[in-house]
Amino acid sequence: DTTVVSHDAQGGLVLADTIFYPLGGGQPADTGTLCTADGACYPVVNTLRDPESGQIVHYLAGAAELPAGARVTLELDWDRRYSHMRMHTCQHLLSVVLPYEVTGGNLNQEGGRMDFNLPEGVVLDKDTIQRELDRLIAEDHAVRLILTTGEALRAQPDLVKTLTAPPPMDATEVHLVEIEGVDLQSCAGTHVQRTAEVGRVQVKKIENKGARNKRVHVALL
């Protein structure tokens, strides 16, 4: 439950609070439903962060303009969000199995991919990656959020694994995600609470994207 704050120039809706994750960092935007106090409901088809204000903007299908102060209720498309959470946590585990520079990645409801810059001479084996992912998932490590500052993160640059989407180093609050006993890295995505929740995954293929750049595709089963 929340209230309307304003509309942006494109008709997107800014709310006092939200449970919707905006597009960014290789993760798709949340979708779902917004309902007004009089029972009218509208699909939320996209969620973006305004680059200037930092506000999260919700784009609705077919909604009339809602006045500031109007009370509304949000409901996530949970199956979609939970798939994103599973895959994103799996990508953290993949970066443990392959402890190399991450040069890109994205995900969707079916799975995801990550790109790695490999040291010269390193060869990836799909079966080994599959076996190690399965082991880390089955070990059921706890996953938790830790808050730190950009200043503290600058003193530990090794916690930034994805150089294509670095965290804001000047921010007063930066998110770290810890997979207990396994990994700690900066990340503002969505995650499950324990690795066993990732469930069954399959390493589908490994692509060559350059002399040293390899792309690993993983699917949710």
N, C-alpha and C positions, 0 to 999 in steps of 0.2 A: 504494500500500500504506500502511495506517495502522492505528490501534488505536482501540477504543471507549473513551471517557472516561466517559460517563454517559448516562442517559435523562432527558428533562425531564418535567414533570408530565403532558403530553399524549402521552407515549410517543415523542416525537421523539428522535433519536439525535445525541449530541454526539461528535465524533471528534477525535483529536489533530491531524489535518490534513485538508484537503479540497481537491478541485479543482472543487467545485460552487459556482456563483454563486447567492447568495440573491436572492429577489424584492426589488426596490427600484429607485428612480430611474427608473421607467418601463420597466425590463427584466424579463422573466419569469424565474422561477427555473429553474435547470438541473434536468433529470431524468436518469435513467440506471439503473445497476444496482449493487447492493452484494452482494458474495459473501464468504462466510465461509471459514475455512481448511479446513473439511470439505466444501466444494463447494456448499453451499446458497446460492442466489442470490435476491435480492429486488429488485423495482422500487423505485427512489427516485422518489416521485411528487411531492414538493415539497421545497423548501429555503428556510428562512426564517432571518433574523437575529433573535435574541432581543433585544428593545429594552432590557432591563435589563442583561443580562450582556455583550451584544455577540457572544455565541457563535453560530456557524452551526449550525442544527438541521436534521437530515435526517429526513424522514418516509417510512417504508417501507410497502409494501403487503403485509400478511399476515405480517410477521416476528414471531417470538418474541423476547422480551427477550434481548438479547445482553449477556454479563457485561463489566464493565469490564476492560480489558486484552486483550480478544479481538482477534485480528488479522483485518482485513478488507481487501478490495480494492474500489476504486471504479472505475467506468467510465462516462464521460459518454455521453449520447445526443449524439454529435458533430454529426450533421447539424443538429439543433435548435440547439445552441450556436453552430455556425459561421454559421448564418443570422442569429442574434442579433448576432454579431460584425460581419458584413457590414452589417446594417441600422444598427447603432449607429454604425459609422464613417461610413456614408452620412449619418446625421443630423448629425454634426459638419460634414461638407461642406455640408449644406443650411444650417447656421447661418452658413457663410462666404458662400454665395450670397445669403442673406437676413440681413444683419448687423443684426438688430433684436432687441429683448428677447424671449426665449423664455418663454412663459407656461405651457407644458405639453407633454407628449408621451408616447408609449409605442410599443412595437414588439412584433412576434411573428415567427413563422417566415416569414410571407408578405410582411411589410413593416412600415410604421410611419407615424406622423403626428407633426407638430410644430405647435404653436400659436405665433403671433407677434403681438406688439403693435406695430402699424405707426404711424409718424408720419402725421399728417393729410395726405391727398392722395396717398399712395403706393398704387399699383395693381400687383398681382402679375400677371405673365404666365406662364402654364404653360409655353409653348414656350421662353421665355428661361431659366426655372429648369431645365428639362430639358437644354438645351444647355450651361449652365454646370456642372451636375452631371456630365454626360458628359465634359466637358473635364477637370475635376479628377480624376475616376476614371482616365481614360486617361493622365494625366500621371504616374501611378504614384509619388506622393509617399510617402516613408517615414513610418511612424507609430510613435511611441515614447513610453514612459512616463517621466515625470520625477517624482521625489519632492521635495516641499517641506514646509513647515510651515504651520500655520494662521496663525501670526504673519506669515510672509512673504506669505501670500495676502491677509491684511487690508490689506497695503500696496499690493496690486495688485487692487482689487475688479473691474476690468474683465475679469479672467480667469474670473469667475463669470458664465456666460451664462444658466443656467437658474435663475431666482430661486425657482421652486416647489420645488426640491430642492437647496438650497445645501449645500456641504460643511461639515464640522464645523470651524469657525474656531478652536476651542480645541485641536484635535488636534496632536500632535507630528509626525504624518506625514500629508500630504495628497497625493493623486495629481493630477498634471497630465498631459494628453495633448497631445502635439505632433504635428501633421501638418506635416512639414518644409516650411518656406517658405510655409505657408498659414495655419496656425491653432495657437493654444495656449490651452487652457482647462482648468479643473478638471473632473475626471470620474473616477468609480470604476467605470465600466462595463467591458465587454469589447470588444476591437477587433481588427481584422486587422492584419498587419504592414505592408502597403502598400495604397495606395488602389485599385490595379488589382484587388486581391482582392475588392473590393466587387462587381465584375461588372456585369452589365446591370441597370438599374433603370428604372422608369417613373413619372413624376409623373402620378398618376391623376386627382386633382381638387383644387380649392381651394374651401374652404367659408368662408362668413361666419359668425363666431361672436360678432358684436358689431360696433359701429360701426368699430372699429379692429383687432379681433382676427380673424386669418385662420388657418385650419387647412389645412396642406398634407399631402396623403396621397401616399406613395411606396411602390411595390411592388417586390419583388425578382423578377427574371425568370430 
